[in-house]
Amino acid sequence: MDTKHGLGVGCDALALAAPGVRGLSPYQPGKPVEELERELGLHDIVKLASNENPLGPSPLGLAAAREALAEVARYPDGSGFELRAALSRKLGIAPETITLGNGSNDVLELVARAFVSPADEVVYAEHAFIVYPLVTQAIGARGVCVPARDFGHDLDAMRAAIGPATRLVFLANPNNPTGTWVGAVALRRFLESLPDHVIAVVDEAYVEYVETDAYASCLPWVAALPRLVVARTFSKAYGLAGLRVGYAVSHPDVADLMNRVRQPFNVTVPALAAARAALDDEAHLARTREVNRAGMAQLEAGLRALGLDWIPSIGNFVTVGFPRPGAEIYQALLREGVIVRPVAGYGLPSHLRVTVGTEAENARFLEALSRVL
């Protein structure tokens, strides 16, 4: 019997992988509470690593998800009709401009798969969300990483980096993990300057937390800028991170192409119901903003007292600089039962990102950090 061929022979999976996938490193999420409990035997743990809502999910959304569990034997509405209709009413946009995703990460990948081939380039900024280069590399396209300015997007440099092979530009506003933002006038000028062969994706995952007049959402610009895609999520301010619901708003022709590569039933029955109900939970959203505003002030005051610098942020997190490698501080904080987020993979080896928590959680972090330092 010939054993040199056939499925029973050992497999060199790496050699069989697509070229773009071979060099990928898996996305590293924030450490789960359960993992730290197993590793160190700790039980009183504070997690400020993943920009989750410290108030938990929208109560209206949670109730809707529980009720929808009775229907999980059936497939979801593949078009997400009710959620898209609710978003249409809430945001004043047409339903056909909306593409639903399994979290906003999903719609970021959908737009890349719809418009980018291995022969193309994708432009994004240094210190920007790590999913942008991951998606680009998985497709086999060439990523063009533009150096940051003051930890944020350098729009002039990004515009200069766009060439004939560029098909997509990613821009996070506010940016994760730095919390920096691009002002309305500069951003509109940048978007209007892009050539006709480029799709622009503005990632507004943290838009609900923004409370500065210098910022403007791109959503009202979609009608006038047909190659603009705006991505948003229910994971942050609405507190539905575990249900995975996001959406993109774009010209109907762009949305149609994204829906062609979207997996059927990519948003579950409970997730669709929860997101639909959470949209109307104005009380939860207002309380979320209030807690974030107070918590950011608390963290900044505590960091100032410790003599530390941080990057000014308009999100629900703050990225802190240290005089020694952030990994050392991170490990020491773990032993204190506090989980924050290392960001060396974002080109910030001396920084840690800290989610704004409740007053008690923020105090616990600052006390632990004081002992560590």
Secondary structure as UniProt FT lines:
FT   TURN            7..8
FT   HELIX           13..16
FT   HELIX           19..22
FT   HELIX           33..40
FT   STRAND          46..47
FT   TURN            54..55
FT   HELIX           59..68
FT   HELIX           69..71
FT   TURN            72..73
FT   TURN            78..79
FT   HELIX           81..91
FT   HELIX           95..97
FT   STRAND          98..101
FT   HELIX           104..115
FT   TURN            118..119
FT   STRAND          121..125
FT   TURN            126..127
FT   HELIX           131..139
FT   STRAND          142..146
FT   TURN            150..151
FT   HELIX           155..161
FT   TURN            164..165
FT   STRAND          166..172
FT   TURN            176..178
FT   HELIX           184..193
FT   TURN            196..197
FT   STRAND          199..203
FT   TURN            205..206
FT   HELIX           207..209
FT   TURN            213..214
FT   HELIX           219..221
FT   TURN            222..224
FT   TURN            226..227
FT   STRAND          228..233
FT   TURN            237..238
FT   HELIX           241..243
FT   STRAND          246..249
FT   HELIX           252..261
FT   TURN            264..265
FT   HELIX           269..278
FT   TURN            279..280
FT   HELIX           282..305
FT   TURN            306..307
FT   STRAND          309..311
FT   STRAND          317..321
FT   HELIX           326..335
FT   TURN            336..337
FT   STRAND          338..339
FT   STRAND          341..342
FT   HELIX           344..346
FT   TURN            349..350
FT   STRAND          351..355
FT   HELIX           359..372
//
